[in-house]
Amino acid sequence: MCIGRAEQIPHPGNYFLVNIGSESIIVVRNNNGEVRSFYNLCRHRAIETWEGFLFINLAPNPEPFTTAFAPLINKFTQWYLPKLRLAQRIEYNIKANWKLILQNYSECYHCPLVHPKLAQMSLYRSGENDLFSGAILGGFMKLNDNALSLTISGKRCGKTLGEVGGEDLKKVYY
């Protein structure tokens, strides 16, 4: 579970709190500059940093991060994700089954009726999963020929991340 970004705690002694279900977790950067997390009761070591993102696993015997995230390791290197900085965090409390939210995000058959502007920018039937195994599910949709981005105007609103180019400029990853 992604819980934040490493730049939220840039210096030794910096910390933030995160609630996961009924558990309260403190995430801290120690005097050696390492990121650690703790339950209220005991030390917890299942935290990993990937491309600047912080992930935590509360399972008693978690699968090694490098095994669980193998499909993503080096997949987005050209995006320069570690250079990104958190600008704003928005949390939504949604009264719905988590499966409904996940499935809604992973398919776009409803887009022409519910999100017509989005359907004008992307080929809603072009969705492809390129991650199939393990706990990671994801893929992309293609932008329409007249769209450069999923902004309201369809134009880019900033510089391209990192060295992203070629076909990736016409894809929206999810």
N, C-alpha and C positions, 0 to 999 in steps of 0.2 A: 504494500500500500504506500503510495507516494504521500509524504507528510509535509513536504516543504522543499526549500532550496538551501544549499550550503551557505550562500551569502547572507542568510538571515542571522547567522552566528559567525561573523568574520574573525573574532578575536577570542583568545582563551578566556573562559569565564562567561562568555555570552551564552544565552540559552533561550529556548521557547518551550511552551507547553502545548501538548496536543492531547485531545480526548479521543479515544478509540473505543466505541461502545461504552462500557462502564469503567474502562481503565483510563487512568490519568498517567501520562508519560511526560517526562522532562527530557529534552534533547539539549545537550550541552557540548561546547567545544572545550576540551581539557587543556591543561598546561602544555601538552606536547602538540597541540593543534589538531588532535584527532576528534572526530565527532562520536559521541557516545549517547546512549539513551538509557533511562532508568525507569522502572516501575516506582510507585510510591514506596514499595517494600524492599525491592532488591534490584541489583544490577541486571540490565538486560543487554545482550550483545548482538541481537539480530537486527542491526542497522547497517545499511550500505549506502554509499554515494555512487551515483551513476550520472555522468554528464552534468553534474551540479545538482541533481535532484536527490533528495534524501528518502530512502525507503525503509520501512520497518516491517517486521514480521513477528507477531506475537505467538505463533505456534510453539508448542513445547519443544518440538524437534523440527525446526524449519529446514526446508530444502535449501541447499547452498544457493546464494544469489546468482552466482555465475552459471549455475545449471538452469535455474528458473528463468533468467533473463538472457540466456544464450542467443535467442533469435534477435534480440535488440542490440547486443554488444556490437559496436562499430557500424550499426545500420544507419545512423544519422550523424556520423562524424562531420560531414560537409556542412551541417547546419551550425556548427560551433555552439552547441547547446550550453557548454559550461560558461560561455560569455554572456548568456542571458541574465537579466536581473528582474527580480520580482517588482512589478509596478503597483499591483493591487491584488488583493485576495477577496473573493466574494464566495460566501458559503450559502448554499440553498438548502433549506429544510423542506423536503418534498414528502407529502403524505401519499406515497405510492410504494409498491413493491420494487425493490432494487432491480429485479430482473426486467421489469417493464422499462425502467430508465435505461438500462444497459442495451436492451434489444432495440429500443427506440433510437438510440444513438448509433447502433450498428447496422441499421438498414434505413433506406430512404424512400420506400414505396409510398409512404404517407406524404412526402414532401410536396408534390404538385398541388395537393389540396390544402395542406396546413401551412406550408412554407413556399408559396408560389414564387417569390423573389429569389429564394435560394435555388429553386428548380430552374430558374432562368439563367443562373450563373454556373450551375454544374449539371453534368449529365447524371441525373439521379439513379439511373439504372446501370451506371458504369462502375458501381462499387465492386471492389475485388478484395478479398482477404489474401494477404501475402504472408500472414503469420497464422499457422494452423495448429502447431503442437504446443503442449504444455499449458501454462496458465495465461499465456499472452495471446490475445485475439486482436487483430487489427488489419488495416489495409488502407485503401485510398479510393477516392472518387476522382474523376477527371473533370477539369473545368471546361466549360463551353469555349468555342473558338473566340467569342467576343469578350470573354472574361479573363482578367489577369489575376484576380483575387476574389475572395468571398466577401468583400466589402459591399456596402449598399450600392456604390457606383460601379463596382466590378473592376475598379482600377486599384493599383497598388498604393498603399498609403505610407510606405516607407521603403527603405532599402531592403534588398533580398538578404536573408540571413546567410552568413558565412559565404560558402562557395557553391550554394545550391544553383544548379543549372540544368539545362537540357529538359528531358521529359518531367523531371521533378517539379519544374516551374508550372506545369499544367496539372499537377495532382494536389489533392487535399487529403492529407493523412489523418487517420483517426485511430 
